[in-house]
């Protein structure tokens, strides 16, 4: 079905199509029987798919990466498509519009996207309200989906004050999410990637770890890293994870590289983060390097260029405990979730 409508959808602006599709999913899930039909068609339920990672039980290892549901509006609908976990955000303390449009571009020849969205979101207070509403709904008990909160800093916040933005998001989301992801690797907020340097990064992570206890409860904190880091910088990441005691790493975010693309120069020259098929091998290399360098001492969520079950299995075999989809989900459709889970069952 998706293969029939994709050529039509791909004729229109990617960001507008995103909202068209998500609005359609909202509507379909509100029609009597719509949610049940979605689960029957797409969801693969099997106890053998369950994974326990950083103290949380995932009903399956296939998640939705941050960036698709920036405001926590689509948790129920995405769970009905079969995702085992949903990562919402990136969210910032204050609402912000993001970068000027157009800010998302398809590269069909490369099965890729370039985006420079710039953390457009409605702010953390609105997200807390939506997740809490979902948590109190009958759907939440039925779906058993894990929710991650991907947190960032506002564009206007200088880097020397960035830790305060992460604290605000962490404290406000603590009661409604299952795990946190610290995003310092997006290329679309000026200066953000400078926070990946060892000093500032340890400051943010150690500060959050010191606050990571509320009535005896703590949440796993993960770090999302860029695929553009050198091996020496990846060595630093291993040390940072071990020194800070955070739960693990998400590898990887989008890349600023434009190597070996077959798309026209007009598309390749667009600024922003590149995702999709060109990232497949590099993200798997990063996962493998971190897994071997750390002797498997912390979990890794693999993301980047997963367009098939084989791509997901490669990342799991390289050392990932879980995988996430975004661009592959857009190019292949919701069937990709089931393909991966069915391949795991085989």
N, C-alpha and C positions, 0 to 999 in steps of 0.2 A: 504493500500500500504506500509506504513512504517513498519508494523508488518512483512511483507515479507522480506524486505531488512535489517532490524535490525540485525538478526542473522548473516548475512554475514559481516556487518560493524563491529560487536562486535568481530570478529575473528582477527581484526587488531589493531595496536597501536592506542590508543584513540586520541593522538594529530595529528597523520597522517590522521586519519579518519576525524577529524575536518576540516582540510584543504581540503581534498578531497570533503567533502560535501559542504563546502562554495564555493569552486571553481565551483562545479556543479550548485549551486544556481545562482551564477554569470552568468554562461553560459545560464541556462534556462531562466533567466530574460532578456537576450539580444536577444534571438530568437524572431522574430516577433510573437506577441500574447502571449509570455510566461508570461509576467508580469500580463496581464489581466487574463490569465488562473489561475495563482497562487491566485489572489484575488478572483476569482469566486469559487475556490475550498475551500479556507481556511478562507477568511476574513468574519467576521460577522458584517454587517453594520446595526446599529439601533440607533436612537437618544436616546433611553432609556438607552443605555449603557454609555452615556457621564457622566463624573464626573468633577467637578471643585474642584481642590485641590491646596493649597498654591498659589492661584491666577492664575493657569493655567487650561485650558480646555483640558481634555483628551478624546479622542473619545471612548475609552473603558478603563477599569481599569487593563488590563493585559499587563505587560511590560516584556521586556527582561532584565535580570539582567546583571550587569557589569561582565566582564570576558570572555564573548562569543565573543564580537566584540571589541577587545582591541584597534584597530587602526581606528575605524570609517569607515571600508570598506564595511559593510553589512547593512547599514541603509535602503536603498531602498528595498533590498531583504527581510529583516525581517519585514518591514512594509507591504509588499505584502503577508506575511503569516498571517497577522491579528493583530500583536502587536499594542497596542495603544501608547506605548512609548518605546524608545530604550535608554538604558544607556550604553554609550561607555566608554572604559578604563578597568582597571585603567591605566591612562596615567601619565608619569613622565616628568620633564623638558627635560631631555636628553634621547635619545634612549638607551635601554639596552637589552642585550640578555636574561636575566632571568637566572634561575638556570639550571644546567646541565641536559641533557636528560638521561634516561626517567624521566618524571616529572608529568605524569598523569596516573592514574590507575583506572580501573573499578573494582567495587565489585558487580557483578551481583546478588549474593545471597542476598545482602542487598539493591539492587537498589540504589547504591551510587557511588560516585567518590572520590578519594583522589587526590588532586593536590598540587604541590609545584612549580608552574610556576615562581613565583618571579617577577611579574610586567614586563614580557617581552613585550616590545612595541617599536614603532618607534619614540617616542618623541612627545612632544606637538605641535611643529611647523607643522609636517606632518599631525597630526590630524586636526588642525585648517584648513589647506588647503583642506582636504577631506570634512569636514563638510560644509565649505563655498561653495564648488563645488556642494554638494548635495542641499544646500539651494537655489541655483540659477537654479536648474533643474526643468523641468515641473513636475517631479514625486513628488517633495516636496509639491507643491500646491495641488495636487490631494490627497496625502496621509494624510496630516494634522497630522503627527506623532510628538510627543514631544520628544526632545533629551536631555538627561542628560549627564553631564560630570563628570565622577568619577576620582578624582585626588589623587595622592600619591607622595611619595618622592623617589628619586633615592636611590639605595642600598648603594652607596658610601657616601651619605650625612649623617653626624652625626646627632643624634636626636636634639642636641642643635641648629642646623641650619635648621631643617626640615621646619619650618614656611616659609622660603624663597622659598623652592621648591613648597609649596602650593600656595604661592603668584604668582610665575611665571606661573603656570598652570591656576590659576584663572584669571589673567589679560589677558592672551593670548586667553583663550577660551570664555571670557565674551560675545563677540559679536556673537558667533555662537551656543551656547547651551542655553537651556531654564531653566535648573536648575543645581546645583552643588551637588556632594556628596564628602564629605571628608572621605577618607578611611584611618583609623588608626587601622583597625582590622584584616587585613590579617595576617595569621601566617607565611607567607613565605618570609618576609623581616626581617632580624635579628633586633630585638629591636623595631620594629614598634608598637607592641601592648603596649609598655611602654607609648606611646603617648596618650593612652586612660585614663591615670591618670588625675585627675581633673585639676591640674595646667597647664601642657603642652597643654592639649586639649583646655582649655579656652583661652590660649594664641593664638593658631592657629585660633580658631573660631572668637574670638573678632577681631583679625587682619584682617581676611577676611571680617567681617561685616563692619569694618571701611572703607574698599575699595569698598564696595558693592553699589556703586552709580556712574553711568556713564551717564552724560547728563540726569539726572533725572530718570534713569532706574536702578532697582536692580533685582537681581536674587535670587530665593529661594536657600538657602544652607541647605543641609541635612547632617546628620552624620550617617555613617554606623557602626554598633556595632557588637561585637562578641557575640555568644550565650553562651560563657563560663563565662560571668560576673555573679557575685553574686548579690543577691537582694540589698545589700548595695551599690554595684557599679552601679546598675541600678537606685537606688535612686539618686546617684551622676549625672547620665546621665540626669535625669529629671531636676535637678537643673541647670546643664550646659546648657541645651536647653533653659530654662527659663531665665537664666542670660545673655546668649549671644544673645538671640533673633533670633536664627536660625529658619528655617521653620519647621523642623521635623527630623524624625529618620527613618533609614532603618534597620529593624530587621529581619534576622540577616545574618552575614557573615558565613563562614565555621567554623567548630569546630575542636579542637585538641583532643576531647574525642574519645575514641574507645570502649565505653561501649556497651554491648549487640549486638555485631556484629556476624553474622554467617559465615563470610568469613574466608578463611584460614589465619593462623597466618602470612604467608609470605606477604599477602596483608595488613592485619591489622597493621603490623609493619612498613609500609612505612610512612615516615614523610610527613607532609603537612596538608592541611585543608580538612576535610571530609564534603561532601555535599550529598544531596539526602534524601531518605526515613528516615534514622536514625535521621535526623534533624527536621522531621515534627512536633513532639510534642513540642520539646524544643523551637523552634522558635515561635510557637503559644503561649507558656507560656510567653515568653519574651514580645510579643506584648500585651497580656492581662495584664501583670503586669504594663507595661509602661502606657497603656491606663487608667487603674484604678488609678494608683499612680498620674498621671497628671490630672485626671478628664477630660480626652479627650481634653486637652488644645493645643495639637499639632498633626498634621497628622503623621501617621506611614505607611510606605510601607512594606508589609509583604513578606518575601522571605525565602525559606528554606524548602525543602521536599514537594513541591507541585507537586503531581503526578496525581491528579484527580480534578474534579470540586469540590468535597466535601472538599478536602484539602484547596482549595482556599476560599471556603465559610466559613470554620472554621476560617481562618485568618481574613477575613472581619468581621465576627461576633465577633471576639475577640477584634476588635478595629482598624484593618488596613483599610485605605482608598483606597489603591491600592495594587496590588500584582505583584511580578516578578517571572519569571521562568528561570531556567538554567538546572540543572541536570534532573529535571522532563521532560523538553523539549527534552533532549537527549534520555531518556528512553521511553517516550511515543510518541514523534514525534509532528509535528505541529498541529495535530488534537486537542491536549490538549488546545490550545488557544481557539478554537471554542467551545470545551466542556464547558469551564468555562463561556464564554460569553453567551452561550445558557442557561446554568443553571441559570445565573443571570436574564435572560429575563423571565424564568419560575417563 
